Amino acid sequence: MKKIVACYKWVVDEADIRVEGKARSLNFDRIKYKISEYDRNAIEVGASFNEKQGCQFLAVTCGANVEASLKDVLSRGPESIAYVNDGALEETDSSVTSKVLAGIIKKIGEVDLVICGEGSSDGYSQQVGPRLAALLGYASVTFVNKLELTEDGIRAERKLEDGVEVVELTGPAVVTVLPDINKPRIPSLKQILAAKKKTSEKLELAAIGLDSLALKQKTLDVSGTVMERKNIQINSGGMTIEEAAQKLVQQLKADGSLA
Amino acid sequence: MNYKLTEEQELIKQMVREFAETEVKPIAAEIDKNHRFPVETMEKLKDLSLMGVIIPEEYGGTGADSISYMIVIEELSRACASTGIIVATHISLCCYPIFKYGTEEQKQKYLTPLASGEKLGAFCLTEPGAGTDAAAQLTTAVLDGDHYVLNGSKCFITNGGYADTFIVMAMTDKSKGTKGISAFIVEKDFPGFSVGQSEDKLGIKGSSTTEIIFKDCRVPKENILGAESQGFKIAMHSLDVGRIGVGAQALGIAQACLDESIKYAKERQQFGKPIGSFQAIQWILADMATKIQCSRHLIYHAAWLKENNLPFSAEAAMAKLYASETAMEASVKAIQIHGGHGYTTNYPVERFFRDAKITEIYEGTSEVMKMVIAGNLLR
């Protein structure tokens, strides 16, 4: 029986962040947290392998405030969650996150397949999956929008800018998935209520061999961006398409968007 | 005292909202326009185990608490009031009385398929001549060997055209008034049972509201719910649960009115500014939000009393009275904020207005709610 792990990040729901004043500072007063969007796809992949092919399916996460996520995630299919909840992880970068997650996954042991979302809803660095693969010594497969298990590995379809690549590999792998790989489930009321009967394992940083966390990246300031619109109407006078196209080209040249 | 939803209740709210936003709201205007019962939604509600929220797992439900039930109805109704009442009627007025008063055999046979969503339920009390005055029932049930024989007709039956199982009130002893009413579990396939005319309503057009006719309808003796003459008590207690359900439906409609109004007030520009920047609009929104919050607290409190096996009739009546009048007022104001656009079907607020009205009428009118409340004060 294959052992599959999905990694997820518990992120601020961007809909609750308010951009305030001319300084565009961010107000986090009334924020709620959620499972990072693409990680819901990663969890769904694992849940589906668990239900259809009887794989063992676990979830892992880390952060400073992840305990609030456990029931939500457990209602979506994993049999259990192994996690690190530590104030030291209040601010992390992909290097630290991947080290912690790799530590948890090694502790679980004998994991055949690790699934991550392609990028997180907040940082979207797209680095955790590949870094994790390097740390675990697993193969790394990114941009996956179709995934099958084979007898001794996986077969994945990668959606790339210039086409689709199909890869087959043997041995353990870390796969990062795109949102069109599946439609994450809405858990049923039964699944939500059953989540409390499932178990989670809290691990300390020391238990996974990490005593100090050296952040390579520090966030100095965060502010909102506002898209400035010029509200230029190209075809407001009902001109012909040809005339409108010419006017658009002139405008784009004037703006420096076209050479 | 704790005003915070539990983690589970929060997850349930999040789950039902996501489902309602993605699966219920997109068809709400269409089922209203076409007077179409949303059969496809019933299947999805079953998959999400939302058809037996407060019924224990051993009888096909989920065993969630009453506040979770209110959350489910509010969130469904926020997207579509027709869907909200289909579920609320099924649970409060059909599943619940069988759970509360049924025998073990009745629960196994009828409650399990209802609470798991395999079957749909309805409740038959109202008659053409017996609305608020329930004692004026003309439907009779006469014992004949191993069967009761039912004759008469019921009107305004929610889920009438689509339900499989009906809780039916009928007179077993006319001389005793309300004490002569008994309750029966009736299957749609029993001989002598038929569905009559469908009502063409002002609102909740996606729900089925029909006449139900009993013509020498033979109901097995073992299908009596509770004891003979207990029918009125069963009906009144079920309606207490029904009323918090209708309150939650009204709350969902009112919340939808507020949400749409806020959205419109931010988007709509007049005099070079969003209309939400004018105090006239701000005050309407503030009043709406305050009354909605009051309604929510009344409903949750009544549900909490029920959950803790405390008397809750008066509180349920207060919750329904206040929430339904809030829904009506909120829908009137929402149309006002939307101006001419609100009067058209291009925006959903005209539907909210038509849907809100019924919450002041069914499962006891606002006037009956005041009778119940005053009766509790003056006894």
Boltz contact constraints between the chains, C-beta under 6 A:
constraints:
  - contact:
      token1: [A, 71]
      token2: [B, 7]
      max_distance: 6.0
  - contact:
      token1: [A, 72]
      token2: [B, 11]
      max_distance: 6.0
  - contact:
      token1: [A, 186]
      token2: [B, 15]
      max_distance: 6.0
  - contact:
      token1: [A, 186]
      token2: [B, 18]
      max_distance: 6.0
  - contact:
      token1: [A, 186]
      token2: [B, 19]
      max_distance: 6.0
  - contact:
      token1: [A, 187]
      token2: [B, 15]
      max_distance: 6.0
  - contact:
      token1: [A, 188]
      token2: [B, 48]
      max_distance: 6.0
  - contact:
      token1: [A, 188]
      token2: [B, 49]
      max_distance: 6.0
  - contact:
      token1: [A, 189]
      token2: [B, 49]
      max_distance: 6.0
  - contact:
      token1: [A, 189]
      token2: [B, 50]
      max_distance: 6.0
  - contact:
      token1: [A, 189]
      token2: [B, 62]
      max_distance: 6.0
  - contact:
      token1: [A, 190]
      token2: [B, 49]
      max_distance: 6.0
  - contact:
      token1: [A, 190]
      token2: [B, 62]
      max_distance: 6.0
  - contact:
      token1: [A, 192]
      token2: [B, 11]
      max_distance: 6.0
  - contact:
      token1: [A, 192]
      token2: [B, 12]
      max_distance: 6.0
  - contact:
      token1: [A, 193]
      token2: [B, 62]
      max_distance: 6.0
